Amino acid sequence: MNYRKLGKTGFSISEISLGTWQVGGRWGEPFSHENADKILNAAVDAGINFIDTADVYGDGESEKAVGRLVRSRSEQIFVATKCGRRLQPHTADAYQPAALRQFVEDSLRNMQLETLDLVQLHCPPTEVYYRPEIFELFDRLREEGKIQHLGVSIEKVEEGLKAIEFPNVTTVQVIFNMFRQRPPELFFKEAARRDIGLIVRVPLASGLLTGKFSPQTHFAPDDHRAFNRHGEAFDKGETFAGVDYNTGLEAVAELQEALGPQAPLAAQALRWILMFDEVSCVIPGASSPEQILANLKAAELPALSPEQMQAVREVYDRRIRPLVHYTW
């Protein structure tokens, strides 16, 4: 396992880490603590030391599983959680310091930890980034010893650029993959200049970049890949990176031909992300220990050649850029 610095937190974290949206159960299934324990322990056994969760994952059950892991292991494990999505309705006006404080305290209780390594605002509405009192709250929470660092999880590049103007923001979690190539154009450079840790989520475009889907692939009705393709439930960009499904399949076929069969497309897609030095880590999800091991194969791959990088860019420019580039 290779490790990279998480910006000005100073944490040295595994470049391939773990996102826990589906840990403990596949989409729509009840949360399984037995399955979660297997996945989380397999991750740590493999050298992963950074785990991203949220209070809404499994309605708090994911946080409980992560906390149990941290308390049961001797290794140093950095935990990032998120807050804000429990607000109903999820509007800018609903973001109030008292509500966010309560969410942080709830996360501490869920995980049975004394302090949280990293708390991230969970994709708040854009207006929230213009309210200093929201960010000032986390200075108070740090002074009280309840958190160590503040980060944000964003939908839009513009939100990331605004967020890093606040000096207490140490990390930004952003969607970045072969189908979402806008962030390096400006945002990555600004983040590096301010020593911001970059956490990459949705690295496989909700599975599209595994190369395992087809027009006949069926998703369960309660799977976001079935019900949120047009943003019916939350930001469209969280599902298939906002790319039309059939267009994505056509682009995947071209990528597979361009990159060759030397490694699975999923591993090559993760390795492509790690080609960008500004990235601190990528957090693919896993619903089994076997998926952990498959994801980690990306770290063993050689660097993509300039010709391969250009081929990925060419597919994006021709098929994907006109549809999504300036949306997020």
Salt bridges, closest charged atoms under 4 A:
GLU15 OE1 - ARG4 NE 3.03
GLU34 OE2 - LYS38 NZ 3.74
ASP37 OD1 - ARG68 NH2 2.81
ASP45 OD1 - ARG73 NH2 2.78
ASP52 OD2 - LYS82 NZ 2.61
ASP55 OD2 - ARG86 NH1 3.96
GLU61 OE1 - HIS33 NE2 2.60
GLU61 OE2 - LYS64 NZ 3.15
GLU75 OE2 - ARG73 NH2 2.87
GLU105 OE2 - ARG101 NH1 3.84
GLU105 OE2 - LYS146 NZ 2.73
ASP106 OD2 - ARG86 NH1 3.10
ASP106 OD1 - ARG109 NH1 2.78
GLU133 OE2 - ARG131 NE 2.85
GLU143 OE2 - ARG140 NH2 3.15
GLU144 OE1 - ARG101 NH1 2.86
GLU144 OE1 - LYS146 NZ 3.51
GLU155 OE1 - ARG201 NH2 3.56
GLU158 OE2 - ARG182 NH2 2.98
GLU165 OE1 - LYS162 NZ 3.21
GLU185 OE2 - ARG313 NH2 3.47
GLU185 OE2 - ARG321 NH2 3.36
GLU185 OE2 - HIS325 NE2 3.13
GLU190 OE1 - ARG193 NH2 2.81
ASP195 OD1 - LYS5 NZ 3.05
ASP223 OD2 - ARG225 NH2 2.94
GLU238 OE2 - ARG201 NH2 2.56
GLU250 OE1 - ARG319 NH1 2.98
GLU254 OE1 - ARG318 NH2 2.52
GLU254 OE2 - ARG319 NE 2.66
GLU314 OE2 - ARG318 NE 2.70
ASP317 OD1 - ARG313 NE 3.36
ASP317 OD1 - ARG321 NE 3.04
